[in-house]
Amino acid sequence: MTHLHYSSLLDVAAQLRTRDLSAVELTEAMLNRVEHLQPSLHAYATKSPELALRQARAADAEIAAGRYRGPLHGIPVAVKDICATAGIATAAGMPIHANHRPADDATVVRRLADAGAVLLGKLQLTEGAFAKHHPQITVPRNPWNAGYYAGASSSGSGVATAAGMCFGALGSDTGGSIRFPASANGVTGLKPTWGRVSRYGVFPLAPSLDHVGPFARTAADAGAILGAIAGADPLDPTTLQAPVPDYLAKLDHGLRGLCIGIDASYNETGADAAIVAMLHDAADVLKDAGATLVDVSVPDPCAIVDEWATCAGVEASLVHEATFPSRRSEYGPAVSGSIAALIEHGRGVSATDLMRAHHARLAFTGALAALLTRVDLLLIPAQPLADFTLEQEERLFASPEALAAFLRFATPFDMSGSPTITLPSGFTARGMPVAFQFVAPHLGEAQLIRAGHAWQQATDWHRRYPPV
């Protein structure tokens, strides 16, 4: 079982299917790993060992009886603690909800169970899934170096996946919250098209911007998880009706025939030198692997980043209207990056400003969709900063201008609802992971997974593990 925790989900699935490994044995090993690392990494908000072992025993019995459900059958996973779990606390990173035990599972949790997955527990996050952790929460620590940013808001999801504390995790992304933790922790993160995955039972930040998606060690693993959770849901009328394809069907098609757009001006403005160098190296690998690279011009992201705060703030104020401001004292301080500050901003937005943001969002989304008819994918940074320390994080949130610059590669693609995949793509001189993301047209997850897999066949960054 040595280092089994760092195996890919699909590799472990193959061993479970042939019964060379039992789900109970695997789950016990993972629960022990969580118990060992939780005191230092703080990735989990809640552990569910009894449920996990019950599900593992059921998986072993079904597999032995020839009732194999698919690649998640018997696989230990975890979910961000905004996903409702029947009878298990779902706090959304907020002490105000610490005792909330939902009566029903979120659709994504139920679909994981239907696929035979084993739920190890719930993963920690920032307050209300925004940017900063509540002061009463012990912040998840980056397993590569505890002095560095672990990402927000799905901090626990990124940390747990990177540290081998689960074989896959669910997170959410409203303004970068899958992409930032995936990049910071050196794992793969997939943000699906808005509406591709049900949000029923998922505590919202800003519903029209919220995307639920997987963290995993590889693009193929992320595709396996997405295949289990995607699809129309009558409990969430905003889900898309398009059929869910087999996301693993074209894994071996490689990059040949794919056209990748690169906007050097967009990519390099405000990005650290290490990020720019990484993008150039990545472009060379992609070209050598058969992709066609072309110069493009991404629609101006600057205005849309500013309008994102307007849209997110207004929606967050509606989400929290039952407890804010009536229970304001139970929220964290209203400093930049806190959910309280976002709500207060949203409560002050005029109807005129909201409509201005809405029209800007429509214009950006349309212009991006037109661009993505000419290329299959865009290559952009996952975040602009390398070697991003906790001290830098505090300074970032103190400066609205710096924060807007940090968000320029993330929030535009939440405003457009575009699918993205974040892929490990190197390390800085200080040993911290860096990453890029591919952006695809709506419902382009299959080509993201195909391209991500091809990248990971040509490189080994995703096979590097933190020293824990």
C-alpha positions, 0 to 999 in steps of 0.5 A: 500500500506504499504511496497508493494514496498518490495513485491516479483514481483510474489506476486504483479503479482498475485494481478494485475492478479485478479485486486485486484491492478491496474497497475496505482495505483502500478506505481504511488506508485513506482514513488513516492517511487523513487522520495522520495529515489532518492535524497539520494540513487542516483540509477536512471540515468533517470526517465521515469514517462510519459512512465511508466504511459502510459504503466500502463494504457495499462496494466490495460486495457488489463488485464481487457479485459482478455488479460493477458500477464504473470507475468510481466504484469503491473509490474514496473521495471527498466534497467541499463543505457546501455540498449538502450531506444528509445528517452530516454537518454542512457549514459552508465555512461559516460558524453560523451554520456549524450545526446545520445537518441537511435532511437530503443529499445534494444532487452531486453527492447522491450521484457520487453515491450512485456511482459507488464512490466512498465519501471520506468527509467534507472539505474546508473552505473560505467563509461562504465560499468567497475569498477569506476564511472565517477567523474561527476556521483553521486555514488549510495549509499548502502541502508543498509549503505551509507558508504559501497560498493554498487557494480559495475558496476550495482550499481544502479540496485542493490540499486534500487532493494534492496530499493524497487525502482522497482520490478526487474531490468536488469544489466550486468556482464562482471567481476562480475557486477551482482554478486557484487551489488547483494551481496552488497545490499542483493538481488538476481542476475542472470547471464545467460549463455553467449548468452542466452540473446540478447546484441543487443542495449546494450552498451558493455564493452567487448562483448565476456564477457558481460552477461545481466541478472536480479536483483530481490527480489527472485530467482523465480522473477528472473526466471520470468524476465529471461523468458521474455528476454531470447532467440534467437534474429536475431539482435544478431547473438551470441544468443543461438538457444536453446529454452527457458524453463519455468523457474518456472516449477520446482520451487517446486522440491526442492534440493533433487537429486541435487549434489553440489560441494564445493572446500574448498581451493578455497572458503576460500583462501583470503575470510574474516572469515565472508564469510567462516562462511557463506559458512559453514552455507549455506552448512549445510542448503543445506544438511538438505534440501536434497542436496548432497554435495561433495568435488571437485577441481575447475580449477585454477582460478588465471591465468584466472583472470590475462588473463581476464584483457587482454581479457577485455582490448583489447575488450574495446579498440575496443568498444571505438576506435571512442572516445578514445583517440580522446576525452580522456579529456571527460573520467575519470582519468586513475586510476586503475579500470577506463575504461580509464586505461582498454582501455589503457591496452588493446591498449598495448596488443600484439597479442602473449599475446592476444592469450595466454589469449585466449588459457587459456580461452579455457582450463579453460572453458573446464576443468570447463565444465568437472567438471560440468558433475560430479556435478549439481552446485558449491557453491562459494562466491559471493565476498571475502570481508564482511563489504566492506567500500568505503575506502576499495574500494579505497585501493582495486583499488590502488593494482593490487594484491588485485584487482585480489584477489577480482575478483577470484570468479567472472571473471573466470565464465565470461571467461567461460560464465557460468550461476550463481545465487547470493543469500542473505545468511546472515549479518555481525555483522555490519549489512551488507549483505553477499551472495554466488553464485551457478554456473551451466553448460551452459544453467543450469538457470532452476536448478539455479532458482530451487536451489535458490528458495529452498534456499529461502524457507529454509531461510529468508535472502531475506525477510530482508529489508534495513532501507529506 
